[in-house]
Amino acid sequence: VSAHQRLLIASLTTPESAVSHESAGAFYGLRKRDRGAVSLIRPGSGGPFAIPSRLPRRAEDAHLDLWVRRTTAWATGDIVVNDGIRMTSPERTVLDLVGLTPFADAQDRLVREALRTNLVIAAGLHAVVARNAGRRGCGRLRGLNERYALLPLGDARSDAEARALAVLAEAGVPLPQLNFAPGQRVRGLARPAGRHYR
């Protein structure tokens, strides 16, 4: 069973199921490929709970199990269809993963990477927080989005460059130019004229 097939099968288990959290994060490239149980979100309350695969039990079938979470908040725009798979939108996935991630550094990197790769834009994150006010992760995501919204993270070629921009901005240092066009000699971070970074 391919990665696409396992997500598609999981999303069809009930009419309102949507791939979410870890599995949606892996689909969008925010996490390493997910070989555990497929994460789903469904309307309702209670859980989370596991649903084992009904296929004959083998160790390699563990990735066909389901991990189901419930939500009472379905907001317009939070669910999309990608390659035939019903799943949470990139913005809702970022919100869910921020709420699921216990470490501040990992939350920072997750949001930076989503913005740097243009998977989401700051306005989209602002909107998903507004739609889901009160959900776990909203306060943290709001603060991170405000921190990064005005930075040119899309020009960064790595998270290290994106993090450097944030550090410099918070220190009140003029931001460097990032990744000159082909044919120019400097790549990476280049200081503005007259500035010296130690």
C-alpha positions in Angstrom: 0.0 0.0 0.0 1.5 3.4 -1.0 1.6 6.4 1.2 -1.1 8.0 -1.0 -3.3 5.0 -0.8 -3.2 4.6 2.9 -4.2 8.3 3.4 -7.0 7.9 0.8 -8.3 4.8 2.4 -8.3 6.4 5.8 -10.1 9.5 4.6 -12.9 7.3 3.2 -13.7 5.5 6.4 -16.5 7.9 7.2 -18.0 10.7 5.1 -16.7 13.4 7.4 -13.3 11.9 8.2 -10.3 14.1 7.3 -6.5 13.2 7.5 -5.0 15.5 10.1 -2.2 16.2 12.6 0.9 14.1 12.1 -0.3 12.5 8.8 -1.3 15.8 7.3 1.9 17.3 8.5 3.9 14.6 6.7 1.8 15.1 3.5 2.6 18.8 3.5 6.3 18.2 4.3 6.2 19.6 7.8 7.2 16.2 9.3 9.2 13.2 8.2 7.2 10.6 6.4 4.7 9.2 8.7 4.7 5.4 9.0 2.6 5.1 12.1 -1.2 5.0 12.4 -3.0 7.4 10.1 -4.2 10.5 12.0 -7.8 11.4 11.4 -10.1 14.1 12.7 -13.9 13.7 12.8 -16.7 15.8 14.2 -17.9 15.0 17.7 -16.4 14.7 21.2 -14.3 12.2 23.1 -11.1 10.4 22.2 -8.6 10.3 20.9 -8.8 6.6 20.2 -7.1 3.9 18.1 -8.9 1.8 15.4 -6.8 -1.2 14.4 -6.7 -2.4 10.9 -9.1 -5.2 10.0 -6.5 -6.8 7.6 -4.7 -9.9 8.7 -2.3 -8.8 11.4 1.3 -8.5 10.3 4.0 -6.1 11.7 4.1 -4.3 8.3 0.4 -3.5 8.5 0.8 -1.3 11.6 0.7 1.8 9.3 -2.9 0.9 8.2 -4.2 1.5 11.8 -6.1 4.8 12.5 -5.7 7.3 15.3 -8.9 9.3 15.6 -9.4 12.6 17.2 -12.7 14.4 17.6 -13.5 18.1 17.2 -16.6 20.2 17.9 -15.2 23.0 15.7 -15.4 22.6 12.0 -14.7 26.0 10.4 -15.2 26.8 6.7 -11.8 26.6 5.0 -10.2 24.1 7.5 -10.9 21.1 5.3 -9.6 20.7 1.8 -9.2 18.0 -0.8 -5.6 17.2 -2.1 -5.1 14.4 -4.7 -8.5 13.1 -3.8 -7.7 13.0 -0.1 -9.9 14.9 2.3 -7.6 16.5 4.9 -7.0 19.6 7.1 -5.8 22.7 5.2 -2.1 23.6 5.6 -3.1 26.4 8.0 -5.3 24.2 10.2 -2.5 21.5 10.1 0.0 24.1 11.4 -2.4 25.0 14.2 -3.0 21.4 15.2 0.7 20.6 15.2 1.5 23.7 17.3 -1.1 22.5 19.8 0.4 19.0 19.7 4.0 20.0 20.0 5.2 20.4 23.6 8.5 22.2 22.9 8.7 25.9 22.1 11.8 25.5 19.8 9.9 22.9 17.7 6.9 25.1 17.5 9.0 28.0 16.3 10.7 25.9 13.6 7.4 24.4 12.5 5.9 27.9 11.9 9.1 29.3 10.4 9.3 26.4 7.9 5.7 26.6 6.9 6.1 30.3 6.1 9.6 29.9 4.6 8.4 27.3 2.1 5.3 29.3 1.3 3.1 26.5 2.4 1.1 29.1 4.2 1.2 32.9 4.4 0.8 35.1 7.5 -2.7 36.2 6.6 -3.8 32.6 6.3 -2.4 31.8 9.8 -4.1 34.9 11.2 -7.4 33.7 9.7 -7.2 30.1 11.0 -6.5 31.4 14.5 -9.5 33.7 14.2 -11.8 30.9 13.0 -10.6 28.5 15.8 -10.4 30.9 18.7 -10.0 29.0 22.0 -8.5 25.9 20.4 -5.3 24.5 21.8 -2.3 26.2 20.1 -4.1 29.3 19.0 -2.4 31.7 21.5 1.1 30.3 20.6 0.5 30.4 16.9 -0.8 34.0 17.1 2.4 35.0 18.8 4.7 33.2 16.4 2.8 34.5 13.4 3.1 38.1 14.7 6.9 37.5 15.2 7.5 36.2 11.7 4.8 37.9 9.6 6.9 40.9 8.4 10.2 38.9 7.8 11.2 37.9 4.3 11.3 34.2 5.2 10.4 33.1 1.7 13.9 34.4 0.6 15.6 32.0 3.0 17.0 28.8 1.6 17.1 27.0 5.0 15.7 27.2 8.5 19.0 28.5 9.7 18.8 31.5 7.5 15.1 32.1 8.5 16.1 31.8 12.2 19.0 34.3 11.7 16.5 36.8 10.2 14.4 36.5 13.3 17.3 36.9 15.7 18.6 40.0 13.9 15.1 41.5 13.7 14.6 41.1 17.4 18.0 42.6 18.1 17.0 45.7 16.1 19.7 45.1 13.5 18.9 46.0 9.8 18.0 42.8 8.0 20.6 41.5 5.5 19.8 40.7 1.9 19.3 37.0 1.2 20.5 34.8 -1.7 21.5 37.1 -4.5 20.3 36.4 -8.1 22.4 34.0 -10.2 25.6 35.6 -11.4 26.2 37.6 -8.3 29.0 36.4 -6.0 27.4 36.5 -2.6 24.9 33.9 -1.4 23.3 33.4 2.0 23.2 36.3 4.4 24.8 39.5 3.1 25.1 42.5 5.5 23.8 45.9 4.3 26.5 48.4 3.4 28.3 49.8 6.5 27.0 47.0 8.8 29.3 44.5 10.4 28.0 41.3 12.0 30.2 39.5 14.5 
